Amino acid sequence: MKDTILDNLVHVREASRLLATRSEKEINGILLDLAGRIAERAPIIIEANQKDLDRMDPNDPKYDRLLLTEERLKAIAADIENVVTLPAPTGRILEQRTLPNGLELRRQTVPLGVIGIIYESRPNVTFDVFALCLKSGNATVLKGGSDARDSNIAIVNLIHEVLLDNGMNAETIYLLPAEREAAGVMLNAVGSIDIIIPRGSQQLIDYVRTHSTVPVIETGAGIVHTYFDASGELDMGRQIVLNAKTRRPSVCNALDTLIMHRDQLNDLAAIAEPLAEKQVIIFADEEAYPSLLGRYPSELLQKAEEKHFGTEFLSLKMSVKTVGNLEEALAHISRYSSMHSEAIIATDPEVRDAFLQRVDAAVVYANTSTAFTDGAQFGLGAEIGISTQKLHARGPMALKELCTYKWIIEGNGQVRS
């Protein structure tokens, strides 16, 4: 398997170089063709997706991430069309000047080259990544999980068909075998892959970081908190918490821990009331538990243990932590956060501004839901992931984040003394 993969990666590298010869108009045409064909190919993709679903327990938190429907495929097509409307990120002049010796310098954006994505149970990523990589001039190497094997094959088959019909090299995108051995080859393909981006659980990200000799950009895991301050408004809090927790509980921006100011515990049952209708299980700490006892369904209420904090639930589960002030809330977030998305509900401007300034996360919110951490919601088109690190990119990674730059120097015979 290793030799076959390495041979194929050579062809992907060659395809990445050819991308530089394609105009933005040609690239946009390919993406529009792909978006247009998704609907007609939907029955085949959904049939393949059902094979994957049949192998997974419906109660598994990954089940919703794996699921493809006609509605979701339409949304994916719309995201691809949004990418088309965005300006190409390559070829932009970031800096330009003339030196005293007459040399003309400019710093210009260029593709990263070959981008490797390793991900779990999310076949929509296959579409998103291809669209963003192609638009930014990058070739793509994908390593999906075995959970989504049939879905990913069906999607990549469609993409290959569109590329070939438009006179493009099909090796612009390469789907690795689903077996774990392929991941090891990918993570050590120095010289063939320029950057690897893991999307999935903290366990996956940790594994990639530890074993990869190719540079890694960490994305994905979200241990998300919302702090309800003493100055927080009840009605606002109810709506925000409900949306952040239940809109799509299996995604990385979903709420995991509600931090309650002690003075607001009397409002906790009212805030939690809509969650009961969605069957959200609450793990309440020692102070919060009495505030919910008898006012929240007993079958959905449990006492929190240490393991319930710092956990990305990816399901209809949520913990509640009680604090006495902003400092305690910040300390809790600092200890357990994955630096993905954090929020505060507060009308006190000093508390709100202190939270926004001091919380160390890729995205920090005031008086709104963390569900907005999304490339499309930020006006970036589709996203390749949410970077939680501080080098190169942070937050939703879209077209601009898939570029680096090079210096271009033009002279007229100058030599250095």
VENRA-V30876 format. One record per residue. N is the residue number from 1. RES is the residue in three letters. PHI is phi in degrees with one decimal (999 if undefined). Layout:
((N & RES & PHI) (N & RES & PHI))
//
This chain:
((1 & MET & 999) (2 & LYS & -58.6) (3 & ASP & -63.2) (4 & THR & -64.1) (5 & ILE & -63.0) (6 & LEU & -64.0) (7 & ASP & -62.6) (8 & ASN & -65.8) (9 & LEU & -65.8) (10 & VAL & -60.9) (11 & HIS & -66.9) (12 & VAL & -63.7) (13 & ARG & -60.5) (14 & GLU & -62.8) (15 & ALA & -64.9) (16 & SER & -64.7) (17 & ARG & -69.0) (18 & LEU & -69.1) (19 & LEU & -60.2) (20 & ALA & -64.3) (21 & THR & -88.7) (22 & ARG & -94.0) (23 & SER & -78.6) (24 & GLU & -61.0) (25 & LYS & -62.7) (26 & GLU & -64.6) (27 & ILE & -61.9) (28 & ASN & -61.6) (29 & GLY & -63.5) (30 & ILE & -64.6) (31 & LEU & -65.6) (32 & LEU & -66.0) (33 & ASP & -62.1) (34 & LEU & -61.8) (35 & ALA & -58.7) (36 & GLY & -69.7) (37 & ARG & -87.8) (38 & ILE & -61.2) (39 & ALA & -63.3) (40 & GLU & -72.4) (41 & ARG & -92.4) (42 & ALA & -53.2) (43 & PRO & -59.0) (44 & ILE & -69.3) (45 & ILE & -66.0) (46 & ILE & -67.1) (47 & GLU & -62.9) (48 & ALA & -65.7) (49 & ASN & -62.4) (50 & GLN & -65.1) (51 & LYS & -62.1) (52 & ASP & -66.6) (53 & LEU & -62.3) (54 & ASP & -64.4) (55 & ARG & -89.8) (56 & MET & -117.1) (57 & ASP & -67.6) (58 & PRO & -58.5) (59 & ASN & -84.7) (60 & ASP & -67.7) (61 & PRO & -56.8) (62 & LYS & -77.9) (63 & TYR & -59.5) (64 & ASP & -66.5) (65 & ARG & -66.1) (66 & LEU & -76.4) (67 & LEU & -64.8) (68 & LEU & -116.8) (69 & THR & -128.8) (70 & GLU & -59.0) (71 & GLU & -63.9) (72 & ARG & -67.6) (73 & LEU & -66.9) (74 & LYS & -63.9) (75 & ALA & -65.5) (76 & ILE & -63.3) (77 & ALA & -61.0) (78 & ALA & -65.1) (79 & ASP & -63.8) (80 & ILE & -64.4) (81 & GLU & -63.7) (82 & ASN & -64.2) (83 & VAL & -60.4) (84 & VAL & -60.2) (85 & THR & -74.2) (86 & LEU & -84.2) (87 & PRO & -68.3) (88 & ALA & -61.6) (89 & PRO & -83.6) (90 & THR & -89.2) (91 & GLY & 80.9) (92 & ARG & -79.0) (93 & ILE & -87.1) (94 & LEU & -87.1) (95 & GLU & -159.5) (96 & GLN & -153.1) (97 & ARG & -162.6) (98 & THR & -112.8) (99 & LEU & -79.1) (100 & PRO & -56.3) (101 & ASN & -85.5) (102 & GLY & 92.3) (103 & LEU & -66.2) (104 & GLU & -97.6) (105 & LEU & -111.4) (106 & ARG & -147.0) (107 & ARG & -108.9) (108 & GLN & -128.2) (109 & THR & -73.3) (110 & VAL & -139.7) (111 & PRO & -64.4) (112 & LEU & -68.0) (113 & GLY & 123.8) (114 & VAL & -118.8) (115 & ILE & -108.0) (116 & GLY & -101.8) (117 & ILE & -120.8) (118 & ILE & -116.3) (119 & TYR & -149.8) (120 & GLU & -125.1) (121 & SER & 54.3) (122 & ARG & -133.4) (123 & PRO & -64.4) (124 & ASN & -61.5) (125 & VAL & -59.9) (126 & THR & -58.9) (127 & PHE & -67.0) (128 & ASP & -59.0) (129 & VAL & -64.1) (130 & PHE & -60.2) (131 & ALA & -60.4) (132 & LEU & -69.1) (133 & CYS & -66.4) (134 & LEU & -63.0) (135 & LYS & -61.8) (136 & SER & -95.4) (137 & GLY & 81.1) (138 & ASN & -106.7) (139 & ALA & -83.7) (140 & THR & -128.5) (141 & VAL & -118.2) (142 & LEU & -113.6) (143 & LYS & -126.9) (144 & GLY & -85.0) (145 & GLY & -76.6) (146 & SER & -63.6) (147 & ASP & -58.5) (148 & ALA & -111.1) (149 & ARG & -53.9) (150 & ASP & -67.7) (151 & SER & -62.8) (152 & ASN & -64.6) (153 & ILE & -62.3) (154 & ALA & -62.5) (155 & ILE & -68.5) (156 & VAL & -67.2) (157 & ASN & -58.7) (158 & LEU & -63.7) (159 & ILE & -61.8) (160 & HIS & -59.9) (161 & GLU & -61.1) (162 & VAL & -65.4) (163 & LEU & -60.6) (164 & LEU & -64.5) (165 & ASP & -65.9) (166 & ASN & -104.3) (167 & GLY & 71.5) (168 & MET & -105.1) (169 & ASN & -71.3) (170 & ALA & -64.8) (171 & GLU & -78.1) (172 & THR & -61.4) (173 & ILE & -132.0) (174 & TYR & -131.8) (175 & LEU & -96.7) (176 & LEU & -71.6) (177 & PRO & -57.6) (178 & ALA & -74.1) (179 & GLU & -63.8) (180 & ARG & -61.8) (181 & GLU & -56.2) (182 & ALA & -64.2) (183 & ALA & -63.5) (184 & GLY & -62.4) (185 & VAL & -64.4) (186 & MET & -60.7) (187 & LEU & -66.8) (188 & ASN & -117.8) (189 & ALA & -86.9) (190 & VAL & -64.1) (191 & GLY & 95.5) (192 & SER & -103.4) (193 & ILE & -119.0) (194 & ASP & -88.1) (195 & ILE & -151.5) (196 & ILE & -120.1) (197 & ILE & -122.1) (198 & PRO & -83.9) (199 & ARG & -127.7) (200 & GLY & 158.7) (201 & SER & -71.4) (202 & GLN & -60.3) (203 & GLN & -61.5) (204 & LEU & -63.9) (205 & ILE & -61.7) (206 & ASP & -61.9) (207 & TYR & -62.8) (208 & VAL & -64.9) (209 & ARG & -59.4) (210 & THR & -74.6) (211 & HIS & -103.6) (212 & SER & -85.0) (213 & THR & -97.6) (214 & VAL & -85.0) (215 & PRO & -54.5) (216 & VAL & -122.9) (217 & ILE & -109.8) (218 & GLU & -82.0) (219 & THR & -141.0) (220 & GLY & 114.3) (221 & ALA & -63.2) (222 & GLY & -129.6) (223 & ILE & -102.6) (224 & VAL & -108.2) (225 & HIS & -118.5) (226 & THR & -129.3) (227 & TYR & -98.6) (228 & PHE & -97.3) (229 & ASP & -77.1) (230 & ALA & -58.9) (231 & SER & -95.6) (232 & GLY & -69.2) (233 & GLU & -91.1) (234 & LEU & -59.2) (235 & ASP & -61.8) (236 & MET & -62.2) (237 & GLY & -61.5) (238 & ARG & -57.5) (239 & GLN & -69.3) (240 & ILE & -67.5) (241 & VAL & -63.3) (242 & LEU & -59.1) (243 & ASN & -66.4) (244 & ALA & -64.6) (245 & LYS & -86.9) (246 & THR & -110.5) (247 & ARG & -56.0) (248 & ARG & -146.1) (249 & PRO & -64.4) (250 & SER & -90.5) (251 & VAL & -99.3) (252 & CYS & -72.3) (253 & ASN & -95.7) (254 & ALA & -73.1) (255 & LEU & -67.2) (256 & ASP & -110.9) (257 & THR & -132.3) (258 & LEU & -93.5) (259 & ILE & -99.0) (260 & MET & -106.4) (261 & HIS & -67.2) (262 & ARG & -55.3) (263 & ASP & -69.3) (264 & GLN & -106.4) (265 & LEU & -62.5) (266 & ASN & -64.4) (267 & ASP & -93.9) (268 & LEU & -61.5) (269 & ALA & -62.6) (270 & ALA & -68.7) (271 & ILE & -65.3) (272 & ALA & -79.6) (273 & GLU & -50.7) (274 & PRO & -64.6) (275 & LEU & -66.6) (276 & ALA & -62.1) (277 & GLU & -64.1) (278 & LYS & -94.3) (279 & GLN & 65.1) (280 & VAL & -79.8) (281 & ILE & -84.2) (282 & ILE & -110.5) (283 & PHE & -105.2) (284 & ALA & -98.9) (285 & ASP & -74.3) (286 & GLU & -58.6) (287 & GLU & -81.2) (288 & ALA & -77.7) (289 & TYR & -56.5) (290 & PRO & -61.8) (291 & SER & -70.4) (292 & LEU & -102.8) (293 & LEU & -62.4) (294 & GLY & 82.9) (295 & ARG & -120.1) (296 & TYR & -134.9) (297 & PRO & -50.8) (298 & SER & -60.7) (299 & GLU & -72.1) (300 & LEU & -108.1) (301 & LEU & -114.5) (302 & GLN & -136.5) (303 & LYS & -77.9) (304 & ALA & -73.5) (305 & GLU & -115.6) (306 & GLU & -56.0) (307 & LYS & -65.4) (308 & HIS & -83.6) (309 & PHE & -108.9) (310 & GLY & 77.8) (311 & THR & -112.3) (312 & GLU & -90.3) (313 & PHE & -71.7) (314 & LEU & 57.5) (315 & SER & -159.0) (316 & LEU & -81.0) (317 & LYS & -136.7) (318 & MET & -155.4) (319 & SER & -103.4) (320 & VAL & -126.7) (321 & LYS & -118.5) (322 & THR & -98.9) (323 & VAL & -133.8) (324 & GLY & -97.3) (325 & ASN & -165.9) (326 & LEU & -61.1) (327 & GLU & -59.2) (328 & GLU & -67.3) (329 & ALA & -64.3) (330 & LEU & -63.5) (331 & ALA & -65.0) (332 & HIS & -64.1) (333 & ILE & -62.7) (334 & SER & -59.5) (335 & ARG & -73.2) (336 & TYR & -110.8) (337 & SER & -68.1) (338 & SER & -96.6) (339 & MET & 62.0) (340 & HIS & -97.6) (341 & SER & -140.3) (342 & GLU & -137.6) (343 & ALA & -139.9) (344 & ILE & -129.2) (345 & ILE & -115.1) (346 & ALA & -161.5) (347 & THR & -102.0) (348 & ASP & -72.3) (349 & PRO & -64.7) (350 & GLU & -67.8) (351 & VAL & -65.4) (352 & ARG & -58.4) (353 & ASP & -66.5) (354 & ALA & -64.0) (355 & PHE & -62.0) (356 & LEU & -61.7) (357 & GLN & -78.5) (358 & ARG & -97.9) (359 & VAL & -73.6) (360 & ASP & -97.0) (361 & ALA & -152.4) (362 & ALA & -64.7) (363 & VAL & -136.1) (364 & VAL & -125.9) (365 & TYR & -116.7) (366 & ALA & -129.1) (367 & ASN & 59.1) (368 & THR & -159.4) (369 & SER & -83.6) (370 & THR & -70.8) (371 & ALA & -62.9) (372 & PHE & -81.5) (373 & THR & -71.6) (374 & ASP & -165.6) (375 & GLY & -59.0) (376 & ALA & -64.7) (377 & GLN & -65.2) (378 & PHE & -83.8) (379 & GLY & 79.5) (380 & LEU & -101.2) (381 & GLY & 79.5) (382 & ALA & -69.9) (383 & GLU & -120.8) (384 & ILE & -96.3) (385 & GLY & 154.2) (386 & ILE & -106.7) (387 & SER & -77.2) (388 & THR & -106.6) (389 & GLN & -103.6) (390 & LYS & -116.1) (391 & LEU & -93.2) (392 & HIS & 71.8) (393 & ALA & -145.0) (394 & ARG & -144.9) (395 & GLY & 84.8) (396 & PRO & -58.8) (397 & MET & -98.7) (398 & ALA & -128.4) (399 & LEU & -61.4) (400 & LYS & -62.1) (401 & GLU & -75.7) (402 & LEU & -95.3) (403 & CYS & -120.2) (404 & THR & -120.7) (405 & TYR & -145.7) (406 & LYS & -136.9) (407 & TRP & -89.9) (408 & ILE & -117.2) (409 & ILE & -118.9) (410 & GLU & -122.5) (411 & GLY & -129.6) (412 & ASN & -140.0) (413 & GLY & 94.2) (414 & GLN & -64.5) (415 & VAL & -129.3) (416 & ARG & -90.8) (417 & SER & -83.1))
//
